[in-house]
């Protein structure tokens, strides 16, 4: 059973936590999994991740191209081969993050970003995207309270993060077949139950065609 499932959302929404909790439940149910993240997932991707999240300020175009370069390696080296083997792929962020952050957040043309994605990945899109939604102020406060490593993107002004969140909401409304919105202000265990119920319900649609 091959499915490509991604987690998206503002900073501090709990994407990494919920991805790991879903992975544990799917493994217990006997599924073969690839759990990965963006930027990252390959040696090159992890190197680019360090630069993008901790490095100096970049031009928006450069930032988008670096994210896309990491994604190209990730898709062709890891994600596509896993899907072809019949593996479920769980990914902590994917192309929607680029559309939200570099598109809505930075003001780059969304059509250009989508064309980059088409070229870099062969236009591979998720079967299901779970939007973990949390108000911007709540998410950023969580990041600070957890003493997490504060990234360059975390430090952007509130208006930037609000544009990102607004893009996610608009995307979910445009494509309700792919997107599911989950209230991430709830306790992590409650969110995990909602995510599990959502995934099992959606997977009843049948086997994904590679």
Backbone as a printed PyTorch tensor [residue, N CA C, xyz], in Angstrom:
tensor([[[  0.8600,  -1.1860,   0.0000],
         [  0.0000,   0.0000,   0.0000],
         [  0.8910,   1.2300,   0.0000]],

        [[  0.9160,   1.9420,  -1.1090],
         [  1.8210,   3.0730,  -1.2890],
         [  1.0510,   4.3840,  -1.2190]],

        [[  1.3670,   5.1980,  -0.1940],
         [  0.7480,   6.5040,  -0.0320],
         [  1.8240,   7.5220,   0.2930]],

        [[  1.6400,   8.7380,  -0.1860],
         [  2.5490,   9.8330,   0.0920],
         [  1.7820,  10.8500,   0.9400]],

        [[  2.1560,  10.9490,   2.2130],
         [  1.4490,  11.7880,   3.1800],
         [  2.4140,  12.8430,   3.7140]],

        [[  1.9940,  14.1020,   3.6740],
         [  2.8430,  15.1840,   4.1570],
         [  2.1720,  15.9270,   5.3010]],

        [[  3.0150,  16.5160,   6.1530],
         [  2.5620,  17.3700,   7.2450],
         [  2.9940,  18.7960,   6.9580]],

        [[  2.0560,  19.7280,   7.0690],
         [  2.3440,  21.1320,   6.8620],
         [  1.7590,  21.9450,   8.0100]],

        [[  2.1960,  23.1960,   8.0940],
         [  1.6500,  24.0820,   9.1120],
         [  2.6320,  25.1440,   9.5300]],

        [[  2.1660,  26.1260,  10.2820],
         [  3.0380,  27.1960,  10.7650],
         [  4.0840,  26.6700,  11.7380]],

        [[  5.0130,  27.5410,  12.0980],
         [  6.0160,  27.1770,  13.0870],
         [  5.3330,  26.8150,  14.4090]],

        [[  5.8590,  25.7860,  15.0790],
         [  5.3370,  25.4050,  16.3790],
         [  4.0410,  24.6290,  16.3560]],

        [[  3.6400,  24.1380,  15.1960],
         [  2.3720,  23.4040,  15.1020],
         [  2.4890,  21.9550,  15.5490]],

        [[  3.7190,  21.4420,  15.6650],
         [  3.8960,  20.0590,  16.1090],
         [  4.0310,  19.0550,  14.9850]],

        [[  4.4870,  19.5030,  13.8300],
         [  4.5800,  18.6120,  12.6620],
         [  5.5010,  17.4270,  12.9010]],

        [[  6.6830,  17.6960,  13.4340],
         [  7.6500,  16.6140,  13.6550],
         [  7.1080,  15.6060,  14.6530]],

        [[  6.4980,  16.1040,  15.7250],
         [  5.9210,  15.2250,  16.7490],
         [  4.8210,  14.3630,  16.1690]],

        [[  3.8950,  14.9650,  15.4400],
         [  2.7610,  14.2100,  14.9060],
         [  3.1760,  13.2450,  13.8090]],

        [[  4.1780,  13.6080,  13.0360],
         [  4.6990,  12.6930,  12.0200],
         [  5.2540,  11.4400,  12.6930]],

        [[  6.0010,  11.6190,  13.7850],
         [  6.5700,  10.4810,  14.5010],
         [  5.4860,   9.6230,  15.1560]],

        [[  4.4660,  10.2540,  15.7240],
         [  3.3950,   9.4930,  16.3690],
         [  2.5930,   8.6910,  15.3420]],

        [[  2.3190,   9.2910,  14.1860],
         [  1.6190,   8.5590,  13.1330],
         [  2.4640,   7.3970,  12.6400]],

        [[  3.7640,   7.6230,  12.4770],
         [  4.6600,   6.5560,  12.0210],
         [  4.6180,   5.3690,  12.9710]],

        [[  4.6220,   5.6290,  14.2700],
         [  4.5880,   4.5440,  15.2450],
         [  3.3160,   3.7160,  15.1120]],

        [[  2.1890,   4.3840,  14.9170],
         [  0.9260,   3.6600,  14.7800],
         [  0.8740,   2.8640,  13.4800]],

        [[  1.3740,   3.4430,  12.4090],
         [  1.3660,   2.7150,  11.1360],
         [  2.2800,   1.4920,  11.1970]],

        [[  3.4240,   1.6270,  11.8530],
         [  4.3220,   0.4700,  11.9920],
         [  3.6550,  -0.6300,  12.8190]],

        [[  2.9790,  -0.2220,  13.8790],
         [  2.2660,  -1.2040,  14.6970],
         [  1.1930,  -1.9280,  13.8880]],

        [[  0.6370,  -1.2240,  12.9180],
         [ -0.3880,  -1.8250,  12.0550],
         [  0.2130,  -2.6710,  10.9360]],

        [[  1.5510,  -2.7070,  10.8630],
         [  2.2130,  -3.5880,   9.9110],
         [  2.6100,  -2.9650,   8.5890]],

        [[  2.5360,  -1.6340,   8.4790],
         [  2.8890,  -0.9740,   7.2290],
         [  4.3910,  -0.7270,   7.1220]],

        [[  4.8920,  -0.7690,   5.8910],
         [  6.2700,  -0.3870,   5.5960],
         [  6.3160,   1.1190,   5.3890]],

        [[  7.2910,   1.7920,   6.0520],
         [  7.3070,   3.2480,   6.0530],
         [  8.6620,   3.8260,   5.6790]],

        [[  8.6180,   5.0030,   5.0790],
         [  9.7610,   5.9110,   4.9990],
         [  9.3140,   7.1910,   5.6870]],

        [[ 10.0330,   7.5770,   6.7420],
         [  9.7490,   8.8200,   7.4600],
         [ 10.8920,   9.7850,   7.1660]],

        [[ 10.5650,  10.9450,   6.6390],
         [ 11.6090,  11.8490,   6.1920],
         [ 11.1650,  13.2950,   6.4140]],

        [[ 12.0000,  14.2540,   5.9810],
         [ 11.6850,  15.6460,   6.2340],
         [ 12.2740,  16.5300,   5.1470]],

        [[ 11.7570,  17.7560,   5.0980],
         [ 12.3080,  18.7590,   4.1850],
         [ 12.4970,  20.0810,   4.9070]],

        [[ 13.5680,  20.8180,   4.5460],
         [ 14.6340,  20.3220,   3.6770],
         [ 15.4100,  19.2280,   4.4020]],

        [[ 15.9470,  18.2950,   3.6410],
         [ 16.6830,  17.1750,   4.2240],
         [ 16.4070,  15.8950,   3.4690]],

        [[ 16.5350,  14.7860,   4.1870],
         [ 16.2260,  13.4950,   3.6010],
         [ 17.3510,  12.8310,   2.8430]],

        [[ 18.3430,  13.5970,   2.4350],
         [ 19.5350,  13.0780,   1.7570],
         [ 20.7390,  13.8330,   2.3250]],

        [[ 21.9660,  13.3350,   2.1070],
         [ 23.1340,  14.0850,   2.5950],
         [ 23.1770,  15.5220,   2.0770]],

        [[ 22.9000,  15.6960,   0.7790],
         [ 22.8800,  17.0500,   0.2320],
         [ 21.7750,  17.8700,   0.8680]],

        [[ 20.6000,  17.2700,   0.9970],
         [ 19.4690,  17.9800,   1.5740],
         [ 19.7290,  18.4350,   3.0030]],

        [[ 20.3910,  17.5890,   3.7960],
         [ 20.6870,  17.9630,   5.1770],
         [ 21.7080,  19.0950,   5.2290]],

        [[ 22.6610,  19.0890,   4.3070],
         [ 23.6340,  20.1880,   4.2430],
         [ 22.9490,  21.4980,   3.8670]],

        [[ 22.0730,  21.4280,   2.8690],
         [ 21.3200,  22.6230,   2.4640],
         [ 20.4400,  23.0950,   3.6130]],

        [[ 19.8560,  22.1640,   4.3690],
         [ 19.0040,  22.5140,   5.5080],
         [ 19.7680,  23.3800,   6.5140]],

        [[ 20.9760,  22.9520,   6.8420],
         [ 21.7670,  23.7120,   7.8140],
         [ 21.9740,  25.1470,   7.3450]],

        [[ 22.2740,  25.3070,   6.0760],
         [ 22.5160,  26.6400,   5.5420],
         [ 21.2360,  27.4670,   5.5360]],

        [[ 20.1460,  26.8580,   5.0720],
         [ 18.8910,  27.5980,   4.9340],
         [ 18.3350,  28.0510,   6.2780]],

        [[ 18.4400,  27.2030,   7.2920],
         [ 17.8050,  27.5110,   8.5640],
         [ 18.6890,  28.3120,   9.5130]],

        [[ 19.9980,  28.1850,   9.3450],
         [ 20.8960,  28.8600,  10.2890],
         [ 21.8170,  29.8720,   9.6300]],

        [[ 21.8730,  29.8980,   8.3050],
         [ 22.8180,  30.7590,   7.6110],
         [ 22.3730,  32.2040,   7.5430]],

        [[ 23.0980,  32.9640,   6.7730],
         [ 22.7970,  34.3810,   6.6150],
         [ 21.5900,  34.5750,   5.7070]],

        [[ 21.0720,  35.7990,   5.7090],
         [ 19.9090,  36.1200,   4.8720],
         [ 20.2340,  35.9060,   3.3950]],

        [[ 19.2590,  35.3950,   2.6560],
         [ 19.4080,  35.1180,   1.2310],
         [ 18.3510,  35.8870,   0.4490]],

        [[ 18.6240,  36.0840,  -0.8280],
         [ 17.5700,  36.5900,  -1.6980],
         [ 16.4440,  35.5580,  -1.7470]],

        [[ 15.1800,  35.9970,  -1.8190],
         [ 14.0750,  35.0420,  -1.8740],
         [ 14.2280,  34.0210,  -3.0000]],

        [[ 14.7240,  34.4690,  -4.1650],
         [ 14.8940,  33.5470,  -5.2990],
         [ 15.9340,  32.4770,  -4.9800]],

        [[ 17.0380,  32.8950,  -4.3460],
         [ 18.0760,  31.9390,  -3.9680],
         [ 17.5450,  30.9380,  -2.9630]],

        [[ 16.7990,  31.4300,  -1.9940],
         [ 16.2030,  30.5620,  -0.9740],
         [ 15.3020,  29.5140,  -1.6200]],

        [[ 14.4410,  29.9550,  -2.5330],
         [ 13.5200,  29.0280,  -3.2000],
         [ 14.2680,  28.0010,  -4.0300]],

        [[ 15.3050,  28.4270,  -4.7350],
         [ 16.0700,  27.4980,  -5.5570],
         [ 16.8100,  26.4660,  -4.7080]],

        [[ 17.3120,  26.8730,  -3.5530],
         [ 17.9950,  25.9190,  -2.6760],
         [ 17.0150,  24.9010,  -2.1090]],

        [[ 15.8540,  25.3630,  -1.6650],
         [ 14.8330,  24.4200,  -1.1970],
         [ 14.4770,  23.4260,  -2.3030]],

        [[ 14.3390,  23.9220,  -3.5200],
         [ 13.9430,  23.0690,  -4.6400],
         [ 15.0490,  22.1000,  -5.0210]],

        [[ 16.3070,  22.5370,  -4.9560],
         [ 17.4290,  21.6330,  -5.2430],
         [ 17.4520,  20.4790,  -4.2470]],

        [[ 17.2670,  20.8000,  -2.9660],
         [ 17.2170,  19.7470,  -1.9480],
         [ 16.0530,  18.7920,  -2.2170]],

        [[ 14.9310,  19.3550,  -2.6500],
         [ 13.7360,  18.5290,  -2.9140],
         [ 13.9530,  17.6100,  -4.1090]],

        [[ 14.6250,  18.0800,  -5.1370],
         [ 14.8710,  17.2310,  -6.3050],
         [ 15.6470,  15.9780,  -5.9180]],

        [[ 16.7230,  16.1530,  -5.1470],
         [ 17.4960,  14.9930,  -4.6850],
         [ 16.6370,  14.0760,  -3.8270]],

        [[ 15.8620,  14.6770,  -2.9670],
         [ 15.0250,  13.9260,  -2.0350],
         [ 13.9960,  13.0710,  -2.7750]],

        [[ 13.3190,  13.6860,  -3.7330],
         [ 12.2660,  12.9720,  -4.4580],
         [ 12.8280,  11.8320,  -5.2860]],

        [[ 13.8700,  12.1040,  -6.0690],
         [ 14.3670,  11.0830,  -6.9910],
         [ 15.2060,  10.0180,  -6.3020]],

        [[ 15.8630,  10.3640,  -5.2010],
         [ 16.7060,   9.3780,  -4.5140],
         [ 15.9650,   8.5750,  -3.4580]],

        [[ 14.9320,   9.1680,  -2.8490],
         [ 14.3030,   8.4900,  -1.7230],
         [ 12.7940,   8.3240,  -1.8620]],

        [[ 12.0780,   9.4180,  -2.1640],
         [ 10.6210,   9.3380,  -2.1140],
         [ 10.0570,   8.4860,  -3.2440]],

        [[ 10.4280,   8.7820,  -4.4820],
         [  9.8930,   7.9930,  -5.5930],
         [ 10.2630,   6.5090,  -5.4850]],

        [[ 11.5260,   6.1620,  -5.1940],
         [ 11.8450,   4.7340,  -5.0390],
         [ 11.0200,   4.0550,  -3.9430]],

        [[ 10.7790,   4.7490,  -2.8450],
         [  9.9800,   4.1550,  -1.7700],
         [  8.5440,   3.9230,  -2.2250]],

        [[  7.9600,   4.8940,  -2.9050],
         [  6.5940,   4.7200,  -3.3980],
         [  6.5020,   3.5740,  -4.3940]],

        [[  7.5200,   3.4470,  -5.2330],
         [  7.5280,   2.3610,  -6.2200],
         [  7.6410,   0.9870,  -5.5440]],

        [[  8.2250,   0.9310,  -4.3600],
         [  8.3130,  -0.3270,  -3.6030],
         [  7.0230,  -0.6370,  -2.8540]],

        [[  6.0730,   0.2840,  -2.8710],
         [  4.8360,   0.0740,  -2.1330],
         [  4.8960,   0.5660,  -0.7070]],

        [[  5.8370,   1.4490,  -0.4050],
         [  6.0310,   1.9780,   0.9410],
         [  5.1950,   3.2260,   1.1510]],

        [[  4.6900,   3.4030,   2.3770],
         [  4.0430,   4.6570,   2.7460],
         [  5.1380,   5.6620,   3.0980]],

        [[  5.0750,   6.8440,   2.5200],
         [  6.0540,   7.8990,   2.7930],
         [  5.3750,   8.9780,   3.6300]],

        [[  5.9630,   9.2650,   4.7900],
         [  5.5380,  10.3820,   5.6310],
         [  6.6190,  11.4410,   5.5640]],

        [[  6.2490,  12.6550,   5.1960],
         [  7.2380,  13.7160,   5.0360],
         [  6.8410,  14.9500,   5.8420]],

        [[  7.7510,  15.3950,   6.6890],
         [  7.5900,  16.5990,   7.4930],
         [  7.9610,  17.7980,   6.6190]],

        [[  6.9640,  18.4190,   6.0300],
         [  7.0380,  19.5080,   5.0460],
         [  7.3810,  18.9660,   3.6510]],

        [[  6.8710,  19.7110,   2.6490],
         [  7.1490,  19.3710,   1.2500],
         [  6.9220,  20.6460,   0.4400]],

        [[  6.5160,  20.5170,  -0.8050],
         [  6.4500,  21.6790,  -1.7000],
         [  5.4950,  22.7620,  -1.2060]],

        [[  4.4420,  22.3830,  -0.4880],
         [  3.5140,  23.4060,   0.0000],
         [  4.2110,  24.3970,   0.9290]],

        [[  5.2470,  23.9500,   1.6370],
         [  6.0050,  24.8910,   2.4640],
         [  6.6780,  25.9520,   1.6080]],

        [[  7.2090,  25.5630,   0.4570],
         [  7.8310,  26.5290,  -0.4450],
         [  6.7900,  27.5090,  -0.9830]],

        [[  5.6350,  27.0090,  -1.3530],
         [  4.5860,  27.8850,  -1.8540],
         [  4.1040,  28.8560,  -0.7730]],

        [[  4.0520,  28.3700,   0.4730],
         [  3.5910,  29.2060,   1.5760],
         [  4.6480,  30.2100,   2.0160]],

        [[  5.8780,  29.7300,   2.2260],
         [  6.9180,  30.5870,   2.7980],
         [  7.5910,  31.4790,   1.7530]],

        [[  8.0470,  30.8750,   0.6590],
         [  8.7220,  31.6950,  -0.3530],
         [  7.7200,  32.3840,  -1.2820]],

        [[  6.5320,  31.7830,  -1.4380],
         [  5.4980,  32.4050,  -2.2440],
         [  4.7600,  33.4820,  -1.4600]],

        [[  3.8510,  33.0540,  -0.5850],
         [  3.0660,  34.0210,   0.1790],
         [  3.9300,  34.8390,   1.1330]],

        [[  4.8670,  34.1790,   1.8040],
         [  5.6830,  34.8790,   2.7840],
         [  6.6470,  35.8710,   2.1690]],

        [[  7.4110,  35.4230,   1.1570],
         [  8.4420,  36.2710,   0.5460],
         [  7.9310,  37.0790,  -0.6500]],

        [[  6.7880,  36.6730,  -1.2000],
         [  6.2330,  37.4190,  -2.3130],
         [  6.6660,  36.9490,  -3.6890]],

        [[  7.2520,  35.7400,  -3.7760],
         [  7.6330,  35.2120,  -5.0830],
         [  6.4010,  34.7160,  -5.8310]],

        [[  6.4850,  34.7030,  -7.1420],
         [  5.3700,  34.2870,  -7.9850],
         [  5.0800,  32.7970,  -7.8040]],

        [[  3.8520,  32.4700,  -7.4510],
         [  3.5090,  31.0750,  -7.1930],
         [  3.5890,  30.2250,  -8.4580]],

        [[  3.2530,  30.8010,  -9.5940],
         [  3.3580,  30.0530, -10.8350],
         [  4.7890,  29.6330, -11.1130]],

        [[  5.7330,  30.5260, -10.8680],
         [  7.1550,  30.2000, -11.0560],
         [  7.5790,  29.0870, -10.1070]],

        [[  7.1410,  29.1510,  -8.8500],
         [  7.4950,  28.1270,  -7.8730],
         [  6.9030,  26.7760,  -8.2540]],

        [[  5.6860,  26.7720,  -8.7710],
         [  5.0730,  25.5080,  -9.1940],
         [  5.8130,  24.9160, -10.4020]],

        [[  6.2900,  25.7800, -11.2930],
         [  7.0500,  25.2910, -12.4330],
         [  8.3870,  24.7060, -11.9850]],

        [[  9.0270,  25.3390, -11.0170],
         [ 10.2510,  24.7600, -10.4410],
         [  9.9750,  23.3600,  -9.8950]],

        [[  8.8670,  23.2390,  -9.2000],
         [  8.5000,  21.9400,  -8.6260],
         [  8.2610,  20.9000,  -9.7160]],

        [[  7.5750,  21.3170, -10.7690],
         [  7.3070,  20.3790, -11.8680],
         [  8.6070,  19.8620, -12.4710]],

        [[  9.5520,  20.7590, -12.6980],
         [ 10.8310,  20.3600, -13.2940],
         [ 11.6420,  19.5070, -12.3330]],

        [[ 11.6870,  19.9130, -11.0680],
         [ 12.5750,  19.2620, -10.0950],
         [ 12.0970,  17.8840,  -9.6660]],

        [[ 10.7810,  17.6620,  -9.6360],
         [ 10.2590,  16.4210,  -9.0530],
         [  9.4370,  15.5890, -10.0260]],

        [[  9.2690,  16.0640, -11.2580],
         [  8.3410,  15.3830, -12.1480],
         [  6.8970,  15.6300, -11.7360]],

        [[  6.6700,  16.7470, -11.0240],
         [  5.3270,  17.1530, -10.5860],
         [  4.7050,  16.1450,  -9.6220]],

        [[  5.5190,  15.6450,  -8.7010],
         [  5.0220,  14.7020,  -7.6930],
         [  4.3550,  15.4720,  -6.5530]],

        [[  3.0910,  15.1480,  -6.3050],
         [  2.3280,  15.7840,  -5.2370],
         [  1.8740,  14.7220,  -4.2340]],

        [[  1.6320,  15.1160,  -2.9950],
         [  1.1610,  14.1420,  -1.9930],
         [ -0.2490,  13.6470,  -2.3000]],

        [[ -0.5410,  12.4680,  -1.7640],
         [ -1.9110,  11.9590,  -1.8020],
         [ -2.7560,  12.6190,  -0.7210]],

        [[ -2.1180,  12.9200,   0.4040],
         [ -2.8030,  13.5150,   1.5510],
         [ -1.8550,  14.4950,   2.2270]],

        [[ -2.3610,  15.6760,   2.5240],
         [ -1.5870,  16.6640,   3.2720],
         [ -2.3690,  17.0480,   4.5190]],

        [[ -1.7450,  16.8620,   5.6680],
         [ -2.3600,  17.1980,   6.9520],
         [ -1.8510,  18.5670,   7.3790]],

        [[ -2.7530,  19.5180,   7.4540],
         [ -2.4090,  20.8600,   7.9040],
         [ -2.6630,  20.9440,   9.4030]],

        [[ -1.5850,  21.0150,  10.1660],
         [ -1.6820,  21.2110,  11.6060],
         [ -1.7550,  22.7200,  11.8470]],

        [[ -2.9400,  23.1710,  12.2010],
         [ -3.1860,  24.6060,  12.2500],
         [ -3.1040,  25.1370,  13.6720]],

        [[ -2.3550,  26.2210,  13.8210],
         [ -2.2120,  26.8730,  15.1200],
         [ -2.0280,  28.3660,  14.8690]],

        [[ -2.6100,  29.2310,  15.6850],
         [ -2.3670,  30.6610,  15.5160],
         [ -0.8750,  30.9810,  15.5730]],

        [[ -0.4610,  31.9420,  14.7960],
         [  0.9530,  32.2830,  14.6790],
         [  1.5860,  32.5740,  16.0370]],

        [[  0.9070,  33.3870,  16.8430],
         [  1.4760,  33.7580,  18.1400],
         [  1.6490,  32.5440,  19.0470]],

        [[  0.6960,  31.6160,  18.9920],
         [  0.7730,  30.4100,  19.8180],
         [  1.9410,  29.5360,  19.3740]],

        [[  2.0720,  29.3450,  18.0710],
         [  3.1400,  28.5050,  17.5630],
         [  4.5200,  29.0470,  17.8850]],

        [[  4.7150,  30.3390,  17.7020],
         [  6.0160,  30.9300,  17.9900],
         [  6.3140,  30.8970,  19.4880]],

        [[  5.2960,  31.0810,  20.3150],
         [  5.4920,  30.9860,  21.7630],
         [  5.9010,  29.5700,  22.1560]],

        [[  5.3120,  28.5790,  21.5100],
         [  5.7130,  27.1890,  21.7720],
         [  7.1810,  26.9710,  21.4400]],

        [[  7.6140,  27.5220,  20.3180],
         [  9.0110,  27.3700,  19.9120],
         [  9.9400,  27.9530,  20.9700]],

        [[  9.5900,  29.1180,  21.4680],
         [ 10.4300,  29.7490,  22.4820],
         [ 10.3920,  28.9760,  23.7950]],

        [[  9.2100,  28.5300,  24.2050],
         [  9.0590,  27.8310,  25.4850],
         [  9.7870,  26.4990,  25.4950]],

        [[  9.8580,  25.8610,  24.3260],
         [ 10.5240,  24.5510,  24.2350],
         [ 12.0340,  24.6780,  24.1430]],

        [[ 12.5250,  25.9080,  24.1430],
         [ 13.9650,  26.1510,  23.9950],
         [ 14.4930,  25.4890,  22.7300]],

        [[ 13.6580,  25.4550,  21.7040],
         [ 14.0680,  24.8760,  20.4230],
         [ 15.0900,  25.7860,  19.7540]],

        [[ 15.8410,  25.2080,  18.8350],
         [ 16.7730,  26.0120,  18.0730],
         [ 15.9820,  26.9980,  17.2150]],

        [[ 16.1700,  28.2690,  17.4310],
         [ 15.4230,  29.2890,  16.6990],
         [ 16.0870,  29.4920,  15.3360]],

        [[ 15.3240,  29.2700,  14.3000],
         [ 15.8590,  29.3550,  12.9520],
         [ 15.6820,  30.7580,  12.3840]],

        [[ 16.2940,  30.9570,  11.2300],
         [ 16.1670,  32.2270,  10.5250],
         [ 14.6990,  32.5360,  10.1930]],

        [[ 13.9440,  31.5020,   9.8540],
         [ 12.5350,  31.7090,   9.5210],
         [ 11.7070,  32.0310,  10.7560]],

        [[ 12.0500,  31.4280,  11.9010],
         [ 11.3390,  31.7490,  13.1400],
         [ 11.4080,  33.2390,  13.4510]],

        [[ 12.5000,  33.8590,  13.0810],
         [ 12.7500,  35.2490,  13.4530],
         [ 12.0630,  36.2660,  12.5380]],

        [[ 11.3660,  35.7850,  11.5230],
         [ 10.6540,  36.7090,  10.6460],
         [  9.5420,  37.4190,  11.4140]],

        [[  9.1390,  38.5810,  10.9140],
         [  8.0860,  39.3600,  11.5610],
         [  6.7550,  38.6170,  11.5390]],

        [[  5.8590,  39.0080,  12.4450],
         [  4.5660,  38.3350,  12.5470],
         [  3.7890,  38.3950,  11.2360]],

        [[  3.8920,  39.4960,  10.5210],
         [  3.1500,  39.6260,   9.2640],
         [  3.5570,  38.5360,   8.2800]],

        [[  4.8270,  38.1860,   8.2480],
         [  5.3130,  37.1070,   7.3800],
         [  4.6220,  35.7990,   7.7420]],

        [[  4.6160,  35.4650,   9.0230],
         [  4.0180,  34.2000,   9.4670],
         [  2.5100,  34.1880,   9.2470]],

        [[  1.8900,  35.3350,   9.3540],
         [  0.4500,  35.3910,   9.0920],
         [  0.1380,  35.1660,   7.6180]],

        [[  0.9820,  35.6660,   6.7470],
         [  0.7930,  35.4040,   5.3040],
         [  0.9490,  33.9140,   5.0150]],

        [[  1.9110,  33.2860,   5.6610],
         [  2.1260,  31.8470,   5.4850],
         [  0.8870,  31.0670,   5.9130]],

        [[  0.3980,  31.3710,   7.1010],
         [ -0.7790,  30.6450,   7.6060],
         [ -1.9900,  30.8780,   6.7180]],

        [[ -2.1670,  32.1090,   6.2460],
         [ -3.3010,  32.4030,   5.3710],
         [ -3.2140,  31.6030,   4.0780]],

        [[ -1.9940,  31.4430,   3.5430],
         [ -1.8490,  30.6490,   2.3160],
         [ -2.2760,  29.2050,   2.5650]],

        [[ -1.8560,  28.6470,   3.7050],
         [ -2.2420,  27.2650,   4.0140],
         [ -3.7600,  27.1160,   4.0590]],

        [[ -4.4300,  28.0430,   4.7010],
         [ -5.8930,  27.9590,   4.7810],
         [ -6.5230,  28.0360,   3.3950]],

        [[ -6.0160,  28.9320,   2.5630],
         [ -6.5660,  29.0690,   1.2160],
         [ -6.3270,  27.7990,   0.3970]],

        [[ -5.1410,  27.2190,   0.5320],
         [ -4.8240,  25.9930,  -0.2080],
         [ -5.7380,  24.8500,   0.2120]],

        [[ -5.9810,  24.7280,   1.5080],
         [ -6.8540,  23.6610,   2.0050],
         [ -8.2810,  23.8370,   1.4960]],

        [[ -8.7290,  25.0680,   1.3820],
         [-10.0760,  25.3190,   0.8620],
         [-10.1680,  25.0160,  -0.6260]],

        [[ -9.0750,  25.2800,  -1.3700],
         [ -9.0910,  25.0360,  -2.8210],
         [ -9.0750,  23.5500,  -3.1490]],

        [[ -8.4400,  22.7430,  -2.3170],
         [ -8.2690,  21.3240,  -2.6370],
         [ -8.6100,  20.4590,  -1.4230]],

        [[ -9.8830,  20.3940,  -1.0560],
         [-10.2650,  19.6260,   0.1350],
         [-10.0760,  18.1260,  -0.0170]],

        [[ -9.9100,  17.6360,  -1.2430],
         [ -9.6780,  16.2060,  -1.4120],
         [ -8.2910,  15.8120,  -0.8950]],

        [[ -7.3090,  16.7020,  -1.1040],
         [ -5.9520,  16.3760,  -0.6310],
         [ -5.7080,  16.8390,   0.7930]],

        [[ -6.2190,  17.9810,   1.1760],
         [ -5.9080,  18.5870,   2.4650],
         [ -6.9020,  18.1790,   3.5450]],

        [[ -6.3920,  18.0010,   4.7620],
         [ -7.2190,  17.8580,   5.9530],
         [ -6.6570,  18.7950,   7.0130]],

        [[ -7.5030,  19.6290,   7.5850],
         [ -7.0710,  20.6060,   8.5800],
         [ -7.3550,  20.0490,   9.9760]],

        [[ -6.3260,  20.0690,  10.8270],
         [ -6.4330,  19.5520,  12.1910],
         [ -6.0800,  20.6750,  13.1610]],

        [[ -6.8900,  20.8540,  14.1720],
         [ -6.6550,  21.8770,  15.1940],
         [ -5.4620,  21.4540,  16.0570]],

        [[ -4.3350,  22.1240,  15.8700],
         [ -3.1160,  21.7480,  16.5840],
         [ -2.9560,  22.4820,  17.9060]],

        [[ -3.9900,  23.2180,  18.3460],
         [ -3.9270,  23.8240,  19.6790],
         [ -4.3120,  22.8120,  20.7570]],

        [[ -4.8540,  21.6760,  20.3470],
         [ -5.2420,  20.6350,  21.2960],
         [ -4.0090,  19.9200,  21.8320]],

        [[ -4.2150,  19.1190,  22.8760],
         [ -3.1050,  18.3520,  23.4470],
         [ -2.5330,  17.4100,  22.3910]],

        [[ -1.2210,  17.1710,  22.4030],
         [ -0.5960,  16.3290,  21.3670],
         [ -1.2430,  14.9680,  21.1920]],

        [[ -1.6520,  14.3370,  22.3040],
         [ -2.2650,  13.0140,  22.1880],
         [ -3.6310,  13.0850,  21.5160]],

        [[ -4.3470,  14.1880,  21.7250],
         [ -5.6430,  14.3660,  21.0640],
         [ -5.4350,  14.6120,  19.5760]],

        [[ -4.4660,  15.4580,  19.2380],
         [ -4.1400,  15.6990,  17.8360],
         [ -3.7500,  14.3950,  17.1510]],

        [[ -2.9580,  13.5790,  17.8450],
         [ -2.5230,  12.3020,  17.2670],
         [ -3.7050,  11.3950,  16.9540]],

        [[ -4.7060,  11.3850,  17.8350],
         [ -5.8990,  10.5660,  17.5820],
         [ -6.6640,  11.0720,  16.3590]],

        [[ -6.7640,  12.3950,  16.2280],
         [ -7.4580,  12.9680,  15.0750],
         [ -6.7020,  12.6510,  13.7830]],

        [[ -5.3700,  12.7830,  13.8310],
         [ -4.5530,  12.4760,  12.6520],
         [ -4.7140,  11.0090,  12.2600]],

        [[ -4.6810,  10.1160,  13.2350],
         [ -4.8180,   8.6880,  12.9550],
         [ -6.1860,   8.3890,  12.3250]],

        [[ -7.2340,   8.9550,  12.8860],
         [ -8.5670,   8.7320,  12.3310],
         [ -8.6590,   9.2770,  10.9070]],

        [[ -8.0380,  10.4280,  10.6840],
         [ -8.0510,  11.0370,   9.3530],
         [ -7.3300,  10.1590,   8.3440]],

        [[ -6.1400,   9.6990,   8.6930],
         [ -5.3340,   8.8960,   7.7710],
         [ -6.0220,   7.5740,   7.4600]],

        [[ -6.5270,   6.8880,   8.4630],
         [ -7.1670,   5.5930,   8.2090],
         [ -8.4170,   5.7510,   7.3620]],

        [[ -9.1460,   6.8540,   7.5670],
         [-10.3510,   7.0920,   6.7560],
         [ -9.9720,   7.3530,   5.2980]],

        [[ -8.9560,   8.1810,   5.0870],
         [ -8.5600,   8.5290,   3.7240],
         [ -7.9790,   7.3190,   2.9990]],

        [[ -7.2330,   6.4890,   3.6920],
         [ -6.6030,   5.3360,   3.0500],
         [ -7.6230,   4.2910,   2.5960]],

        [[ -8.8300,   4.3890,   3.0810],
         [ -9.8750,   3.4860,   2.6150],
         [-10.2290,   3.7310,   1.1440]],

        [[ -9.7620,   4.8610,   0.6020],
         [-10.0330,   5.1420,  -0.8090],
         [ -9.3630,   4.1200,  -1.7180]],

        [[ -8.3700,   3.4170,  -1.2060],
         [ -7.7470,   2.3700,  -2.0120],
         [ -6.2880,   2.6240,  -2.2630]],

        [[ -5.6850,   1.7220,  -3.0050],
         [ -4.2590,   1.7490,  -3.2810],
         [ -3.8820,   2.9450,  -4.1440]],

        [[ -2.7760,   3.5830,  -3.7700],
         [ -2.2660,   4.7030,  -4.5660],
         [ -1.6320,   4.2030,  -5.8460]],

        [[ -1.9050,   4.8650,  -6.9530],
         [ -1.2350,   4.5230,  -8.2200],
         [  0.0940,   5.2570,  -8.2710]],

        [[  1.2270,   4.5480,  -8.4510],
         [  2.5310,   5.2230,  -8.4850],
         [  2.6070,   6.2640,  -9.5670]]])
